[in-house]
Amino acid sequence: MASAIMDQLLADIKTAMKAQDSETVMTLRTLNAAIKDQTVNAGIEVTDEVVTAVINKAIKQRADAIEQFAAAGRQDLVDKEQKQMELCRNYQPKQMDRAEIEVLVRACITESGATGKKEMGKVMHLLMPQVKGRADGKLVNQVVLSLLP
């Protein structure tokens, strides 16, 4: 199964090369290399799920870099990383907001019969496959903790 996201990424690399946008080309090629590295090392086919996982990882890495550069007072590098992060987000599926996550969490709490924070694992086990790649794990964790009695 081919990846529509990967096809779009490759097309955008060509477009950026024609426009001589070196920063965009560099960012997109880095993403492309990370995707190829992941698929070749694991011996798996390029699918939207794999591409999304690599993109999410790249976004998290850039967010961490932004925090570190901001703490060091390097606004120039913060701006550069933010631009790269926004480019990566263009290829990420639409992320769920807190309200959407809360609806799923309530359903999973009911389904699992969880009655307290000690049973959070049951809820997360049911919930994570539903939100994988579409919601930040930290946010999901916070919502589950806030809704469990």
N, C-alpha and C positions, 0 to 999 in steps of 0.2 A: 504494500500500500504506500503510495507516494504521499508526500506532505505538501499541502497547499501553502502552508506557512513558509516552508523552505523554498518553494517555487517563487513566492513573492519576494523573499529575502534575496534570492539570486537575481531576480529582475531588478530589484532596487539597487543592488550593487552595480549592475550595468548602467543604470540610469545615473547614479552618482558619479561613476567613472566618466561618462560622457559629459556631465556637467562640471567635471573637474573639482568636485567637492571632496577634497582629500580626507577631511575629518570624518565625514559620513562613510566614505569608502573604508577607512581604517576600522571604524566601529563595526560595520556590517561584516567585514572580512573576519574580524575577531570572533564575532558570533558564529559565522559560518565554520571557522576552524574549530571552535569549541563543540559545535554540533557534530562535525565529522570525527573529531577526536573521541567523543562519547560513543558514537555508533560503531566506529572501527574497533575501539578497545573492547567494547562489550560484544561485538560481533552481531549487532542487531540492525534491523532495517530502519531507515529514517521515516518516522511517523510524526504526526502532529503532536502526539503525547510526549515523545522524546524531545522534539524541538521546543515545546512549551516548557518542559522541565529545565532544559539548558538555558532558555531565556530567563526563566524565573531566577535561576542561580546567578546569572549575569547581573540581573537587576539588584539582587541582594548584595552582591559583591560591590556594586557601584554605590549602593546606599551606605554600606560600611565605610567605603573610601571617602564618601562625602562627609560623614561624621568625623573621621580622623583628620581630614584636611581642614574642616571648619575649626576643630579644636586647635590645630596648629596655626590657624590664622592665614591659610592659603586660599583666599577667595578665588584666585585665578584657576586653581585646580578644582575647587568646588564647582565653579561654573562649567568647566570642561566635563566633569563627571556627570553633572546634572543633564547636560545636553546628550551625552552618551546614554544615560539612563532613559531619557525620553525617547530616543531612537529605538532602544530595546523594547520599550513599552508599546510601540506601534505594532509589534508582532505578538504581543501577549493577548490571550483571550480577555474579553471584558471581565473585570473583577467584580465579585459580589460585594455589595455594601453590607453594613452591619445589620440592617433590618432583614435582608434576605437570609443572612447567616442565622439570625435569631429564630426565624421560622423553621429552618432545618434543624437547629439545635433542639427546639421544643419538641419537634416530631421525633427526633432520635431519643430524647429523654423519655418520652412516653413509650416508644417502642421497646427501649431497653429496660424500662422499669427502674431506672436509677433513682435512688432516693437521697443521695448525698454526694459530697465531693469525693468520697472514697471510691465511688463507682464511676468516676470520670472516664476511666479507660474503656468501659462498655460503650459510653456515648461516643467517644472519639473513634472507636473501632467502626461504629456504624456511620459516623459523620464524614470522616476523612475521604473515603472513596467518592462521596458525593461532591465534595468541594475541591478535590485535588486539582491544582493548576488554576483554580478560579477564585481562590481566597488565600490570604496570608495566614500561615499557620499560627502566628502569634495572636492575631485578631480572633481566630476561631477559638483558640485556647482561652482567651479572655472572656469571650461570650459564653462559653460552656461554664467556666467558673462562676460567672455572674448569675447564670440562670439555675445552676444547681443549688438546692437548699443547703 
